[in-house]
Amino acid sequence: MTDDDDLGSVFRALADPSRRFLLDLLFARDGRTLTELESELSMTRFGVMKHLKVLEDAGLVVTRRSGREKLHFLNPVPIRLIHDRWIDKYTERNVTALLDLKNELEKPS
Amino acid sequence: MSTTTVTTTQVYRVYIKATAEAIWQAITDPEWTNRYGYGGYVHYDLRPGGALTVNPGEEMQVQSAAMGHQLPDVIIDGEVIEADPPHKLVTTWRMLMDPGMAAEGFTRISYEIKSLGGFCSLTVVHDLEGAPGLAAVVGGQQEEFGAGGGHAWILSDLKSLLETGSRMVG
């Protein structure tokens, strides 16, 4: 997580739609167990575990023990590092303007 | 059977090419804490029951005054629960900059630093039970309203400062 190689692992982790879906689930409600996450995906428990391992190795998910349960938390710091490194104030404004335009155009009429 | 856990805890982790001692100093020494994130001078009495107070930095005072907001002398207070330099610091934590957040009372925050050979992990766990207003601010959800990017932003800035000697954001 300290070099470009480690940021590479973040991009690779984000490249998979199931893993992005897992992050979306944690963004909506953080601190879930494997069982809770598994119930949201049409995938084997083992498959979900494999995806969570990739997310954990990339630093995007951090686990904490709470009693007998292992809770999964979304760690936004790696994405923040990418943001702070590549999106400066100037481009950020343009990106925001483009996103506003996209949202406006895609708004159901 | 599936149970639903509801958590008000936020967890952040950053990996930094620095010694545990350097990271500890950056968190606990006021001359360092005013150099990244929101700034401000942090004062810890590093023993259980010891006080935590944060005084605003000059930059923060100027910005607040420009927005017509007078900052209190103490913007964050709390009490040390556990201090194990340079690896673990646990305190209560209350934000006093805004009456709404002050009324939410004390939350609990911990910093854990682990040496991993050549670099360290720094994990911040903020238990925000009963403090939804503060949770939104430290979660970075108020950034577009000028409240900064919360813990993720602070840690990104801290990493940049310790690894390169200068801030990434400003």
Chai-1 contact restraints between the chains, C-beta under 6 A:
chainA,res_idxA,chainB,res_idxB,connection_type,confidence,min_distance_angstrom,max_distance_angstrom,comment,restraint_id
A,M1,B,Y15,contact,1.0,0.0,6.0,A-B,restraint_1
A,T2,B,Y15,contact,1.0,0.0,6.0,A-B,restraint_2
A,T2,B,K17,contact,1.0,0.0,6.0,A-B,restraint_3
A,T2,B,F119,contact,1.0,0.0,6.0,A-B,restraint_4
A,D30,B,T7,contact,1.0,0.0,6.0,A-B,restraint_5
A,G31,B,T5,contact,1.0,0.0,6.0,A-B,restraint_6
A,G31,B,T7,contact,1.0,0.0,6.0,A-B,restraint_7
A,G31,B,T9,contact,1.0,0.0,6.0,A-B,restraint_8
A,T35,B,S2,contact,1.0,0.0,6.0,A-B,restraint_9
A,E36,B,S2,contact,1.0,0.0,6.0,A-B,restraint_10
A,S39,B,S2,contact,1.0,0.0,6.0,A-B,restraint_11
A,V62,B,V11,contact,1.0,0.0,6.0,A-B,restraint_12
A,V62,B,R13,contact,1.0,0.0,6.0,A-B,restraint_13
A,F73,B,V11,contact,1.0,0.0,6.0,A-B,restraint_14
A,N75,B,Y12,contact,1.0,0.0,6.0,A-B,restraint_15
A,N75,B,R13,contact,1.0,0.0,6.0,A-B,restraint_16
A,P76,B,A152,contact,1.0,0.0,6.0,A-B,restraint_17
A,V77,B,Y12,contact,1.0,0.0,6.0,A-B,restraint_18
A,V77,B,V14,contact,1.0,0.0,6.0,A-B,restraint_19
A,V77,B,A152,contact,1.0,0.0,6.0,A-B,restraint_20
A,V77,B,L155,contact,1.0,0.0,6.0,A-B,restraint_21
A,R80,B,A152,contact,1.0,0.0,6.0,A-B,restraint_22
A,R80,B,S156,contact,1.0,0.0,6.0,A-B,restraint_23
A,L81,B,S156,contact,1.0,0.0,6.0,A-B,restraint_24
A,D84,B,S156,contact,1.0,0.0,6.0,A-B,restraint_25
A,D84,B,M168,contact,1.0,0.0,6.0,A-B,restraint_26
A,D84,B,V169,contact,1.0,0.0,6.0,A-B,restraint_27
